[in-house]
């Protein structure tokens, strides 16, 4: 936001307010649905390492049980 002094007070246009709001929202990379889901599914971030995050144990367990269920259903259905 521009530096505002007492001599530079003027009404802002809707366009200026909208542009500033867009800039503020774009600067918040830590927010959003993608990061919310990533934090729910993956291990917490370590800001000091650049490695990829691994999935949490419960995610792997649920995916394994779901895959086992699909395999069992497929085996008995296609038999």
Buried (B, 14 or more C-beta within 10 A) or exposed (E): EEEEEEEEEEEEEEEEEEEEEEEEEEEEEEEEEEEEEEBEEBEEEEEEEEEEBEEBEEBEEEEEEEEEEEEEEEEEEEE
